[in-house]
């Protein structure tokens, strides 16, 4: 079979690569085309466009790049129609990917099954999206157990496969391996800095994170910094931390990420997937986030949840301190970080809660989430084919 995949962010690239490998294992003659990152290309996908061309953060930022994104969207639609795949698999990045899927459905030139991987957070904001996507998608793959119900009630075939974090190896990281590899003494306390996965996140949040590191180093003795990041951001991150005057270990090797996280005594992270990974790994941390003011105000107006950290949302209480937008001040963040270093009870409370969060992210049995997702996709493709597409005039 022929698959066309679209991922617009690093987390989607990781997810897409695992999915490609599982689909190849279950469908040896599969062909893969689409848009993604280096991991998806390495897994065997014929990349048609660098993923960086799509990546954008926030509503205001998207508006500023709208003409460029529309041009790319139209080109991608044409490439999908040219490839004529059996399946179009869009991975996260919902606003862009849903527009592509909707346009494919409307034009009616291909008979591909339209499958979305990573359900939009309709339980957090814009709940009307569940009904809207059910009109043009054929299937939804969900990461959390409570999500399928939101889509099934609108007739959309949906499944919970488990969160990909379950197969990432975060619980297998070795603090000793990281410390020995960098010759870090046992008396050194390690503060993890997680700047995010996008240039915009670095731009908006790096100042507070840097100031937090400085304040913490002044209050907690013998602090060193652990700074896991992505290869494409490594240079920028090195520039950010090199003038702090604090020993820092910047790690962009993905295979060493788990050891780096395990080595951190406490972390401070831009809210997002990384924060959930820290919770899954059992690392005490705080989260912060600043976006363009317009983006923040619109999201806050539409939001249906009290928290931004997925762990807090799952537990329905603030386990991890959150410092969002106008509350994102280095003095407040550093006080919370210092408390986690000095108050064993506070750190233990987080760790105990993280065990509960970890349980909620898995699936029954030993099947990996990506393997279950691949099996589900193949089951969708084996169902009775869609009716012959109706030719419609392109919009």
Secondary structure, 3 states (H helix, E strand, C coil): CEEEEEECCHHHHHHHHHHHHHHHHHCCCCEEEEEECHHHHHHCCEEEEEHHHCCCCCHHHHHHCHHHHHHHHHHHHHHHHHHCCCEEEEECCHHHHHHHHHHHHHHCCCCCEEEEECCCCCCCECCCHHHHHCCCCCEEEECCCCCHHHHHCCCCEEEECCCHHHHCCHHHCCHHHHHHHCCCCCCCEEEEEECCCCHHHHHHHHHHHHHHHHHHHHHCCCEEEEEECCHHHHHHHHHHHCCCCCCEEEECCHHHHHHHHHHCCEEEEECCHHHHHHHHHCCCEEEEECCCHHHHHHHHHHECCCCCCHHHHHHCCCCCCEEEHHHCCHHHHHHHHHHHHHCHHHHHHHHHHHHHHHHHCCCCCCCCHHHHHHHHHHHHHHCCCCCCCCCCCCC
